[in-house]
């Protein structure tokens, strides 16, 4: 919203009451249109009508939220930079991977199983990854190496109440990287690659979740391969204007497509890209709402940067948590903040990659320095968080 305002836009925001409570008094919001579900086209349209408005009253209808991309595309029609078909391809992992495979881009094979009973046939095809078709942030996502892990995934689905349909993917070997960039009029204007500390699927085992931004001068071959894959993938998905957050697996000289979202990456990835590559993804996204301008000027840092999502050491109610000022007082911290306050209940600290209570971006002279610093900050944070 701030980026849109910076370019002179008056911003109306469709929001749920809890989100509105966080920004309702801020100057960048012209007005809030309150709904109970930001993905429900019917409810959004009715709420606009109650305010005497319709989508055609606006110059642009847009979103940076994963789950509202399709609703935005449907409501905005020609006023949305992402069209309905592309929005569906960016959200539906089966449609996405099928379109990528049709374009002869390396990608894991996948198939849909309608319910838990249908998953029984998968147990003799391990290893596989099982997930919701329209999921995000690794929620309800499991890798099953053997029948015991497969049985655990089934039990977790039953406990969560998620009964399908399921997407079952072939397991892809390699180190997972995230690719964040800008595309305008179908032209790739910027791309930055970061390597995850551990593959995101391993989050449930309690590993530190985060990544290291890779300097293009040190990885020229990787940047060439990933840029080629990104261009072909974006073209196949029809994503011609905006930002993207893509994930790929790198195994030796092979790069395999994993997923692509039409938004800025979650957590502090925006701050990582800003610190390391000198690019404001939010501002560049906002520029696409007004048709340009280009190109994007990056200013890569001579240092290495990385981020981490910080979890609590257990479960319970937060009694104490480090402040933003305490984060910035730590050695090498570029930005950091608590994501919750005192009184917040931590129930499942490793349920998904977006379930974290703190985040940090750090800098260092080398990748090893940054990895070491991220682990040190993680230990410091866990020691400072008091649960009761």
Helices and strands as residue ranges (DSSP letters): H 2-6, E 12-15, H 17-23, E 31-34, H 41-50, G 55-57, G 66-68, H 69-76, G 77-79, H 84-91, H 93-102, E 110-113, G 117-122, E 128-132, E 142-144, H 147-160, E 166-170, E 175-184, E 187-196, G 200-205, E 209-213, H 220-237, E 242-251, E 254-261, H 269-277, H 281-288, E 304-310, E 316-320, H 324-328, E 333-338, E 345-346, E 358-364, H 367-384, E 386-387
